[in-house]
């Protein structure tokens, strides 16, 4: 999971649990998402990269350099 890219479908920010869709296992799955930098906000539609993964469905993400 670490290093995979996904798209934000629910706003990610401080005190918020966002959502990202990540391609995995031949499909696309939803994961709960938190920002890897505590005060960062990431808008819906942004591309992110997974920095940490906590099974089964939680990831910490950072904005991808696209």
mmCIF file of the N, C-alpha and C atoms, coordinates in Angstrom:
data_MODEL
# 
_entry.id   MODEL 
# 
loop_
_atom_site.group_PDB 
_atom_site.id 
_atom_site.type_symbol 
_atom_site.label_atom_id 
_atom_site.label_alt_id 
_atom_site.label_comp_id 
_atom_site.label_asym_id 
_atom_site.label_entity_id 
_atom_site.label_seq_id 
_atom_site.pdbx_PDB_ins_code 
_atom_site.Cartn_x 
_atom_site.Cartn_y 
_atom_site.Cartn_z 
_atom_site.occupancy 
_atom_site.B_iso_or_equiv 
_atom_site.pdbx_formal_charge 
_atom_site.auth_seq_id 
_atom_site.auth_comp_id 
_atom_site.auth_asym_id 
_atom_site.auth_atom_id 
_atom_site.pdbx_PDB_model_num 
ATOM 1   N N  . UNK A 1 1  ? 0.814   -1.207 0.000   1.00 0.00 ? 1  UNK A N  1 
ATOM 2   C CA . UNK A 1 1  ? 0.000   0.000  0.000   1.00 0.00 ? 1  UNK A CA 1 
ATOM 3   C C  . UNK A 1 1  ? 0.851   1.263  0.000   1.00 0.00 ? 1  UNK A C  1 
ATOM 4   N N  . UNK A 1 2  ? 1.919   1.277  0.774   1.00 0.00 ? 2  UNK A N  1 
ATOM 5   C CA . UNK A 1 2  ? 2.747   2.488  0.846   1.00 0.00 ? 2  UNK A CA 1 
ATOM 6   C C  . UNK A 1 2  ? 3.311   2.786  -0.532  1.00 0.00 ? 2  UNK A C  1 
ATOM 7   N N  . UNK A 1 3  ? 3.154   4.034  -0.957  1.00 0.00 ? 3  UNK A N  1 
ATOM 8   C CA . UNK A 1 3  ? 3.638   4.457  -2.266  1.00 0.00 ? 3  UNK A CA 1 
ATOM 9   C C  . UNK A 1 3  ? 2.566   4.449  -3.348  1.00 0.00 ? 3  UNK A C  1 
ATOM 10  N N  . UNK A 1 4  ? 1.430   3.812  -3.103  1.00 0.00 ? 4  UNK A N  1 
ATOM 11  C CA . UNK A 1 4  ? 0.357   3.807  -4.099  1.00 0.00 ? 4  UNK A CA 1 
ATOM 12  C C  . UNK A 1 4  ? -0.306  5.174  -4.152  1.00 0.00 ? 4  UNK A C  1 
ATOM 13  N N  . UNK A 1 5  ? -0.824  5.525  -5.327  1.00 0.00 ? 5  UNK A N  1 
ATOM 14  C CA . UNK A 1 5  ? -1.529  6.786  -5.492  1.00 0.00 ? 5  UNK A CA 1 
ATOM 15  C C  . UNK A 1 5  ? -3.023  6.552  -5.535  1.00 0.00 ? 5  UNK A C  1 
ATOM 16  N N  . UNK A 1 6  ? -3.781  7.552  -5.115  1.00 0.00 ? 6  UNK A N  1 
ATOM 17  C CA . UNK A 1 6  ? -5.232  7.479  -5.154  1.00 0.00 ? 6  UNK A CA 1 
ATOM 18  C C  . UNK A 1 6  ? -5.831  8.858  -5.321  1.00 0.00 ? 6  UNK A C  1 
ATOM 19  N N  . UNK A 1 7  ? -7.151  8.902  -5.436  1.00 0.00 ? 7  UNK A N  1 
ATOM 20  C CA . UNK A 1 7  ? -7.865  10.168 -5.599  1.00 0.00 ? 7  UNK A CA 1 
ATOM 21  C C  . UNK A 1 7  ? -8.758  10.401 -4.389  1.00 0.00 ? 7  UNK A C  1 
ATOM 22  N N  . UNK A 1 8  ? -8.762  11.644 -3.893  1.00 0.00 ? 8  UNK A N  1 
ATOM 23  C CA . UNK A 1 8  ? -9.564  12.021 -2.726  1.00 0.00 ? 8  UNK A CA 1 
ATOM 24  C C  . UNK A 1 8  ? -11.041 12.125 -3.128  1.00 0.00 ? 8  UNK A C  1 
ATOM 25  N N  . UNK A 1 9  ? -11.903 11.430 -2.385  1.00 0.00 ? 9  UNK A N  1 
ATOM 26  C CA . UNK A 1 9  ? -13.347 11.493 -2.631  1.00 0.00 ? 9  UNK A CA 1 
ATOM 27  C C  . UNK A 1 9  ? -14.102 12.103 -1.450  1.00 0.00 ? 9  UNK A C  1 
ATOM 28  N N  . UNK A 1 10 ? -13.407 12.323 -0.340  1.00 0.00 ? 10 UNK A N  1 
ATOM 29  C CA . UNK A 1 10 ? -13.971 12.984 0.838   1.00 0.00 ? 10 UNK A CA 1 
ATOM 30  C C  . UNK A 1 10 ? -12.884 13.853 1.444   1.00 0.00 ? 10 UNK A C  1 
ATOM 31  N N  . UNK A 1 11 ? -13.151 15.137 1.646   1.00 0.00 ? 11 UNK A N  1 
ATOM 32  C CA . UNK A 1 11 ? -12.140 16.101 2.105   1.00 0.00 ? 11 UNK A CA 1 
ATOM 33  C C  . UNK A 1 11 ? -11.322 15.568 3.278   1.00 0.00 ? 11 UNK A C  1 
ATOM 34  N N  . UNK A 1 12 ? -10.009 15.764 3.185   1.00 0.00 ? 12 UNK A N  1 
ATOM 35  C CA . UNK A 1 12 ? -9.071  15.333 4.221   1.00 0.00 ? 12 UNK A CA 1 
ATOM 36  C C  . UNK A 1 12 ? -8.533  16.575 4.917   1.00 0.00 ? 12 UNK A C  1 
ATOM 37  N N  . UNK A 1 13 ? -8.505  16.571 6.237   1.00 0.00 ? 13 UNK A N  1 
ATOM 38  C CA . UNK A 1 13 ? -7.977  17.722 6.961   1.00 0.00 ? 13 UNK A CA 1 
ATOM 39  C C  . UNK A 1 13 ? -7.906  17.460 8.450   1.00 0.00 ? 13 UNK A C  1 
ATOM 40  N N  . UNK A 1 14 ? -7.465  18.490 9.198   1.00 0.00 ? 14 UNK A N  1 
ATOM 41  C CA . UNK A 1 14 ? -7.378  18.358 10.654  1.00 0.00 ? 14 UNK A CA 1 
ATOM 42  C C  . UNK A 1 14 ? -8.761  18.061 11.245  1.00 0.00 ? 14 UNK A C  1 
ATOM 43  N N  . UNK A 1 15 ? -8.832  17.120 12.137  1.00 0.00 ? 15 UNK A N  1 
ATOM 44  C CA . UNK A 1 15 ? -10.079 16.741 12.804  1.00 0.00 ? 15 UNK A CA 1 
ATOM 45  C C  . UNK A 1 15 ? -11.117 16.156 11.846  1.00 0.00 ? 15 UNK A C  1 
ATOM 46  N N  . UNK A 1 16 ? -10.710 15.782 10.624  1.00 0.00 ? 16 UNK A N  1 
ATOM 47  C CA . UNK A 1 16 ? -11.612 15.166 9.655   1.00 0.00 ? 16 UNK A CA 1 
ATOM 48  C C  . UNK A 1 16 ? -11.086 13.794 9.257   1.00 0.00 ? 16 UNK A C  1 
ATOM 49  N N  . UNK A 1 17 ? -11.998 12.882 9.010   1.00 0.00 ? 17 UNK A N  1 
ATOM 50  C CA . UNK A 1 17 ? -11.626 11.596 8.431   1.00 0.00 ? 17 UNK A CA 1 
ATOM 51  C C  . UNK A 1 17 ? -12.113 11.648 6.992   1.00 0.00 ? 17 UNK A C  1 
ATOM 52  N N  . UNK A 1 18 ? -11.174 11.742 6.067   1.00 0.00 ? 18 UNK A N  1 
ATOM 53  C CA . UNK A 1 18 ? -11.529 11.809 4.661   1.00 0.00 ? 18 UNK A CA 1 
ATOM 54  C C  . UNK A 1 18 ? -11.606 10.421 4.047   1.00 0.00 ? 18 UNK A C  1 
ATOM 55  N N  . UNK A 1 19 ? -11.759 10.405 2.727   1.00 0.00 ? 19 UNK A N  1 
ATOM 56  C CA . UNK A 1 19 ? -11.834 9.136  2.012   1.00 0.00 ? 19 UNK A CA 1 
ATOM 57  C C  . UNK A 1 19 ? -11.034 9.236  0.721   1.00 0.00 ? 19 UNK A C  1 
ATOM 58  N N  . UNK A 1 20 ? -10.339 8.166  0.386   1.00 0.00 ? 20 UNK A N  1 
ATOM 59  C CA . UNK A 1 20 ? -9.623  8.079  -0.875  1.00 0.00 ? 20 UNK A CA 1 
ATOM 60  C C  . UNK A 1 20 ? -9.965  6.773  -1.575  1.00 0.00 ? 20 UNK A C  1 
ATOM 61  N N  . UNK A 1 21 ? -9.926  6.804  -2.890  1.00 0.00 ? 21 UNK A N  1 
ATOM 62  C CA . UNK A 1 21 ? -10.116 5.612  -3.700  1.00 0.00 ? 21 UNK A CA 1 
ATOM 63  C C  . UNK A 1 21 ? -8.745  5.226  -4.239  1.00 0.00 ? 21 UNK A C  1 
ATOM 64  N N  . UNK A 1 22 ? -8.325  3.979  -3.964  1.00 0.00 ? 22 UNK A N  1 
ATOM 65  C CA . UNK A 1 22 ? -6.992  3.520  -4.343  1.00 0.00 ? 22 UNK A CA 1 
ATOM 66  C C  . UNK A 1 22 ? -7.111  2.256  -5.192  1.00 0.00 ? 22 UNK A C  1 
ATOM 67  N N  . UNK A 1 23 ? -6.459  2.247  -6.367  1.00 0.00 ? 23 UNK A N  1 
ATOM 68  C CA . UNK A 1 23 ? -6.456  1.031  -7.185  1.00 0.00 ? 23 UNK A CA 1 
ATOM 69  C C  . UNK A 1 23 ? -5.633  -0.065 -6.504  1.00 0.00 ? 23 UNK A C  1 
ATOM 70  N N  . UNK A 1 24 ? -6.264  -1.224 -6.291  1.00 0.00 ? 24 UNK A N  1 
ATOM 71  C CA . UNK A 1 24 ? -5.595  -2.345 -5.630  1.00 0.00 ? 24 UNK A CA 1 
ATOM 72  C C  . UNK A 1 24 ? -6.341  -3.640 -5.957  1.00 0.00 ? 24 UNK A C  1 
ATOM 73  N N  . UNK A 1 25 ? -5.623  -4.726 -6.025  1.00 0.00 ? 25 UNK A N  1 
ATOM 74  C CA . UNK A 1 25 ? -6.205  -6.049 -6.277  1.00 0.00 ? 25 UNK A CA 1 
ATOM 75  C C  . UNK A 1 25 ? -7.096  -6.095 -7.513  1.00 0.00 ? 25 UNK A C  1 
ATOM 76  N N  . UNK A 1 26 ? -6.710  -5.398 -8.569  1.00 0.00 ? 26 UNK A N  1 
ATOM 77  C CA . UNK A 1 26 ? -7.464  -5.435 -9.812  1.00 0.00 ? 26 UNK A CA 1 
ATOM 78  C C  . UNK A 1 26 ? -8.725  -4.588 -9.835  1.00 0.00 ? 26 UNK A C  1 
ATOM 79  N N  . UNK A 1 27 ? -8.926  -3.777 -8.810  1.00 0.00 ? 27 UNK A N  1 
ATOM 80  C CA . UNK A 1 27 ? -10.094 -2.901 -8.744  1.00 0.00 ? 27 UNK A CA 1 
ATOM 81  C C  . UNK A 1 27 ? -9.731  -1.609 -8.046  1.00 0.00 ? 27 UNK A C  1 
ATOM 82  N N  . UNK A 1 28 ? -10.736 -0.878 -7.610  1.00 0.00 ? 28 UNK A N  1 
ATOM 83  C CA . UNK A 1 28 ? -10.521 0.363  -6.865  1.00 0.00 ? 28 UNK A CA 1 
ATOM 84  C C  . UNK A 1 28 ? -11.311 0.256  -5.566  1.00 0.00 ? 28 UNK A C  1 
ATOM 85  N N  . UNK A 1 29 ? -10.646 0.524  -4.432  1.00 0.00 ? 29 UNK A N  1 
ATOM 86  C CA . UNK A 1 29 ? -11.295 0.387  -3.132  1.00 0.00 ? 29 UNK A CA 1 
ATOM 87  C C  . UNK A 1 29 ? -11.199 1.677  -2.333  1.00 0.00 ? 29 UNK A C  1 
ATOM 88  N N  . UNK A 1 30 ? -12.173 1.906  -1.454  1.00 0.00 ? 30 UNK A N  1 
ATOM 89  C CA . UNK A 1 30 ? -12.217 3.095  -0.606  1.00 0.00 ? 30 UNK A CA 1 
ATOM 90  C C  . UNK A 1 30 ? -11.480 2.840  0.708   1.00 0.00 ? 30 UNK A C  1 
ATOM 91  N N  . UNK A 1 31 ? -10.765 3.866  1.171   1.00 0.00 ? 31 UNK A N  1 
ATOM 92  C CA . UNK A 1 31 ? -10.042 3.810  2.438   1.00 0.00 ? 31 UNK A CA 1 
ATOM 93  C C  . UNK A 1 31 ? -10.293 5.100  3.212   1.00 0.00 ? 31 UNK A C  1 
ATOM 94  N N  . UNK A 1 32 ? -10.364 4.989  4.558   1.00 0.00 ? 32 UNK A N  1 
ATOM 95  C CA . UNK A 1 32 ? -10.412 6.173  5.407   1.00 0.00 ? 32 UNK A CA 1 
ATOM 96  C C  . UNK A 1 32 ? -9.052  6.841  5.312   1.00 0.00 ? 32 UNK A C  1 
ATOM 97  N N  . UNK A 1 33 ? -9.028  8.166  5.248   1.00 0.00 ? 33 UNK A N  1 
ATOM 98  C CA . UNK A 1 33 ? -7.756  8.861  5.037   1.00 0.00 ? 33 UNK A CA 1 
ATOM 99  C C  . UNK A 1 33 ? -7.557  10.008 6.019   1.00 0.00 ? 33 UNK A C  1 
ATOM 100 N N  . UNK A 1 34 ? -6.303  10.129 6.470   1.00 0.00 ? 34 UNK A N  1 
ATOM 101 C CA . UNK A 1 34 ? -5.879  11.218 7.336   1.00 0.00 ? 34 UNK A CA 1 
ATOM 102 C C  . UNK A 1 34 ? -4.671  11.877 6.686   1.00 0.00 ? 34 UNK A C  1 
ATOM 103 N N  . UNK A 1 35 ? -4.455  13.184 6.934   1.00 0.00 ? 35 UNK A N  1 
ATOM 104 C CA . UNK A 1 35 ? -3.270  13.843 6.365   1.00 0.00 ? 35 UNK A CA 1 
ATOM 105 C C  . UNK A 1 35 ? -2.007  13.407 7.110   1.00 0.00 ? 35 UNK A C  1 
ATOM 106 N N  . UNK A 1 36 ? -0.910  13.222 6.380   1.00 0.00 ? 36 UNK A N  1 
ATOM 107 C CA . UNK A 1 36 ? 0.357   12.856 7.025   1.00 0.00 ? 36 UNK A CA 1 
ATOM 108 C C  . UNK A 1 36 ? 0.965   14.052 7.751   1.00 0.00 ? 36 UNK A C  1 
ATOM 109 N N  . UNK A 1 37 ? 0.627   15.259 7.308   1.00 0.00 ? 37 UNK A N  1 
ATOM 110 C CA . UNK A 1 37 ? 1.035   16.497 7.981   1.00 0.00 ? 37 UNK A CA 1 
ATOM 111 C C  . UNK A 1 37 ? -0.198  16.998 8.733   1.00 0.00 ? 37 UNK A C  1 
ATOM 112 N N  . UNK A 1 38 ? -0.085  17.135 10.035  1.00 0.00 ? 38 UNK A N  1 
ATOM 113 C CA . UNK A 1 38 ? -1.236  17.362 10.911  1.00 0.00 ? 38 UNK A CA 1 
ATOM 114 C C  . UNK A 1 38 ? -2.175  18.501 10.499  1.00 0.00 ? 38 UNK A C  1 
ATOM 115 N N  . UNK A 1 39 ? -1.679  19.626 10.019  1.00 0.00 ? 39 UNK A N  1 
ATOM 116 C CA . UNK A 1 39 ? -2.543  20.774 9.720   1.00 0.00 ? 39 UNK A CA 1 
ATOM 117 C C  . UNK A 1 39 ? -2.868  20.931 8.233   1.00 0.00 ? 39 UNK A C  1 
ATOM 118 N N  . UNK A 1 40 ? -2.550  19.936 7.435   1.00 0.00 ? 40 UNK A N  1 
ATOM 119 C CA . UNK A 1 40 ? -2.766  20.015 5.990   1.00 0.00 ? 40 UNK A CA 1 
ATOM 120 C C  . UNK A 1 40 ? -4.209  19.668 5.617   1.00 0.00 ? 40 UNK A C  1 
ATOM 121 N N  . UNK A 1 41 ? -4.746  20.410 4.637   1.00 0.00 ? 41 UNK A N  1 
ATOM 122 C CA . UNK A 1 41 ? -6.058  20.096 4.083   1.00 0.00 ? 41 UNK A CA 1 
ATOM 123 C C  . UNK A 1 41 ? -5.868  19.661 2.640   1.00 0.00 ? 41 UNK A C  1 
ATOM 124 N N  . UNK A 1 42 ? -6.584  18.613 2.239   1.00 0.00 ? 42 UNK A N  1 
ATOM 125 C CA . UNK A 1 42 ? -6.481  18.097 0.877   1.00 0.00 ? 42 UNK A CA 1 
ATOM 126 C C  . UNK A 1 42 ? -7.896  18.032 0.310   1.00 0.00 ? 42 UNK A C  1 
ATOM 127 N N  . UNK A 1 43 ? -8.108  18.727 -0.806  1.00 0.00 ? 43 UNK A N  1 
ATOM 128 C CA . UNK A 1 43 ? -9.437  18.870 -1.399  1.00 0.00 ? 43 UNK A CA 1 
ATOM 129 C C  . UNK A 1 43 ? -9.867  17.628 -2.178  1.00 0.00 ? 43 UNK A C  1 
ATOM 130 N N  . UNK A 1 44 ? -11.169 17.498 -2.330  1.00 0.00 ? 44 UNK A N  1 
ATOM 131 C CA . UNK A 1 44 ? -11.745 16.430 -3.145  1.00 0.00 ? 44 UNK A CA 1 
ATOM 132 C C  . UNK A 1 44 ? -11.222 16.557 -4.577  1.00 0.00 ? 44 UNK A C  1 
ATOM 133 N N  . UNK A 1 45 ? -10.855 15.439 -5.154  1.00 0.00 ? 45 UNK A N  1 
ATOM 134 C CA . UNK A 1 45 ? -10.336 15.415 -6.519  1.00 0.00 ? 45 UNK A CA 1 
ATOM 135 C C  . UNK A 1 45 ? -8.825  15.426 -6.602  1.00 0.00 ? 45 UNK A C  1 
ATOM 136 N N  . UNK A 1 46 ? -8.140  15.715 -5.497  1.00 0.00 ? 46 UNK A N  1 
ATOM 137 C CA . UNK A 1 46 ? -6.678  15.754 -5.483  1.00 0.00 ? 46 UNK A CA 1 
ATOM 138 C C  . UNK A 1 46 ? -6.102  14.343 -5.588  1.00 0.00 ? 46 UNK A C  1 
ATOM 139 N N  . UNK A 1 47 ? -4.909  14.257 -6.163  1.00 0.00 ? 47 UNK A N  1 
ATOM 140 C CA . UNK A 1 47 ? -4.184  12.991 -6.214  1.00 0.00 ? 47 UNK A CA 1 
ATOM 141 C C  . UNK A 1 47 ? -3.260  12.951 -4.999  1.00 0.00 ? 47 UNK A C  1 
ATOM 142 N N  . UNK A 1 48 ? -3.262  11.821 -4.290  1.00 0.00 ? 48 UNK A N  1 
ATOM 143 C CA . UNK A 1 48 ? -2.444  11.665 -3.088  1.00 0.00 ? 48 UNK A CA 1 
ATOM 144 C C  . UNK A 1 48 ? -1.624  10.390 -3.176  1.00 0.00 ? 48 UNK A C  1 
ATOM 145 N N  . UNK A 1 49 ? -0.599  10.315 -2.340  1.00 0.00 ? 49 UNK A N  1 
ATOM 146 C CA . UNK A 1 49 ? 0.221   9.113  -2.235  1.00 0.00 ? 49 UNK A CA 1 
ATOM 147 C C  . UNK A 1 49 ? 0.152   8.603  -0.796  1.00 0.00 ? 49 UNK A C  1 
ATOM 148 N N  . UNK A 1 50 ? 0.079   7.292  -0.634  1.00 0.00 ? 50 UNK A N  1 
ATOM 149 C CA . UNK A 1 50 ? -0.029  6.683  0.689   1.00 0.00 ? 50 UNK A CA 1 
ATOM 150 C C  . UNK A 1 50 ? 1.332   6.695  1.378   1.00 0.00 ? 50 UNK A C  1 
ATOM 151 N N  . UNK A 1 51 ? 1.379   7.253  2.585   1.00 0.00 ? 51 UNK A N  1 
ATOM 152 C CA . UNK A 1 51 ? 2.606   7.349  3.371   1.00 0.00 ? 51 UNK A CA 1 
ATOM 153 C C  . UNK A 1 51 ? 2.633   6.271  4.458   1.00 0.00 ? 51 UNK A C  1 
ATOM 154 N N  . UNK A 1 52 ? 1.470   6.000  5.064   1.00 0.00 ? 52 UNK A N  1 
ATOM 155 C CA . UNK A 1 52 ? 1.358   4.947  6.081   1.00 0.00 ? 52 UNK A CA 1 
ATOM 156 C C  . UNK A 1 52 ? 0.049   4.207  5.871   1.00 0.00 ? 52 UNK A C  1 
ATOM 157 N N  . UNK A 1 53 ? 0.048   2.919  6.221   1.00 0.00 ? 53 UNK A N  1 
ATOM 158 C CA . UNK A 1 53 ? -1.134  2.076  6.062   1.00 0.00 ? 53 UNK A CA 1 
ATOM 159 C C  . UNK A 1 53 ? -1.384  1.306  7.354   1.00 0.00 ? 53 UNK A C  1 
ATOM 160 N N  . UNK A 1 54 ? -2.632  1.385  7.841   1.00 0.00 ? 54 UNK A N  1 
ATOM 161 C CA . UNK A 1 54 ? -3.041  0.651  9.033   1.00 0.00 ? 54 UNK A CA 1 
ATOM 162 C C  . UNK A 1 54 ? -4.235  -0.223 8.658   1.00 0.00 ? 54 UNK A C  1 
ATOM 163 N N  . UNK A 1 55 ? -3.993  -1.526 8.485   1.00 0.00 ? 55 UNK A N  1 
ATOM 164 C CA . UNK A 1 55 ? -5.072  -2.426 8.064   1.00 0.00 ? 55 UNK A CA 1 
ATOM 165 C C  . UNK A 1 55 ? -6.243  -2.378 9.035   1.00 0.00 ? 55 UNK A C  1 
ATOM 166 N N  . UNK A 1 56 ? -7.454  -2.596 8.564   1.00 0.00 ? 56 UNK A N  1 
ATOM 167 C CA . UNK A 1 56 ? -7.743  -2.982 7.186   1.00 0.00 ? 56 UNK A CA 1 
ATOM 168 C C  . UNK A 1 56 ? -8.036  -1.830 6.247   1.00 0.00 ? 56 UNK A C  1 
ATOM 169 N N  . UNK A 1 57 ? -8.421  -0.633 6.745   1.00 0.00 ? 57 UNK A N  1 
ATOM 170 C CA . UNK A 1 57 ? -8.928  0.386  5.835   1.00 0.00 ? 57 UNK A CA 1 
ATOM 171 C C  . UNK A 1 57 ? -8.488  1.817  6.133   1.00 0.00 ? 57 UNK A C  1 
ATOM 172 N N  . UNK A 1 58 ? -7.379  2.032  6.801   1.00 0.00 ? 58 UNK A N  1 
ATOM 173 C CA . UNK A 1 58 ? -6.952  3.384  7.149   1.00 0.00 ? 58 UNK A CA 1 
ATOM 174 C C  . UNK A 1 58 ? -5.595  3.701  6.547   1.00 0.00 ? 58 UNK A C  1 
ATOM 175 N N  . UNK A 1 59 ? -5.504  4.892  5.922   1.00 0.00 ? 59 UNK A N  1 
ATOM 176 C CA . UNK A 1 59 ? -4.233  5.331  5.343   1.00 0.00 ? 59 UNK A CA 1 
ATOM 177 C C  . UNK A 1 59 ? -3.939  6.775  5.757   1.00 0.00 ? 59 UNK A C  1 
ATOM 178 N N  . UNK A 1 60 ? -2.658  7.097  5.810   1.00 0.00 ? 60 UNK A N  1 
ATOM 179 C CA . UNK A 1 60 ? -2.208  8.473  5.965   1.00 0.00 ? 60 UNK A CA 1 
ATOM 180 C C  . UNK A 1 60 ? -1.603  8.851  4.631   1.00 0.00 ? 60 UNK A C  1 
ATOM 181 N N  . UNK A 1 61 ? -1.988  10.027 4.122   1.00 0.00 ? 61 UNK A N  1 
ATOM 182 C CA . UNK A 1 61 ? -1.593  10.399 2.768   1.00 0.00 ? 61 UNK A CA 1 
ATOM 183 C C  . UNK A 1 61 ? -0.971  11.783 2.712   1.00 0.00 ? 61 UNK A C  1 
ATOM 184 N N  . UNK A 1 62 ? -0.247  12.017 1.614   1.00 0.00 ? 62 UNK A N  1 
ATOM 185 C CA . UNK A 1 62 ? 0.322   13.328 1.309   1.00 0.00 ? 62 UNK A CA 1 
ATOM 186 C C  . UNK A 1 62 ? -0.032  13.661 -0.137  1.00 0.00 ? 62 UNK A C  1 
ATOM 187 N N  . UNK A 1 63 ? -0.072  14.938 -0.458  1.00 0.00 ? 63 UNK A N  1 
ATOM 188 C CA . UNK A 1 63 ? -0.357  15.362 -1.832  1.00 0.00 ? 63 UNK A CA 1 
ATOM 189 C C  . UNK A 1 63 ? 0.728   14.808 -2.746  1.00 0.00 ? 63 UNK A C  1 
ATOM 190 N N  . UNK A 1 64 ? 0.302   14.281 -3.874  1.00 0.00 ? 64 UNK A N  1 
ATOM 191 C CA . UNK A 1 64 ? 1.245   13.745 -4.853  1.00 0.00 ? 64 UNK A CA 1 
ATOM 192 C C  . UNK A 1 64 ? 1.836   14.888 -5.672  1.00 0.00 ? 64 UNK A C  1 
ATOM 193 N N  . UNK A 1 65 ? 3.068   14.729 -6.101  1.00 0.00 ? 65 UNK A N  1 
ATOM 194 C CA . UNK A 1 65 ? 3.708   15.708 -6.959  1.00 0.00 ? 65 UNK A CA 1 
ATOM 195 C C  . UNK A 1 65 ? 3.401   15.315 -8.412  1.00 0.00 ? 65 UNK A C  1 
ATOM 196 N N  . UNK A 1 66 ? 2.354   15.900 -8.951  1.00 0.00 ? 66 UNK A N  1 
ATOM 197 C CA . UNK A 1 66 ? 1.928   15.518 -10.300 1.00 0.00 ? 66 UNK A CA 1 
ATOM 198 C C  . UNK A 1 66 ? 2.235   16.608 -11.289 1.00 0.00 ? 66 UNK A C  1 
# 
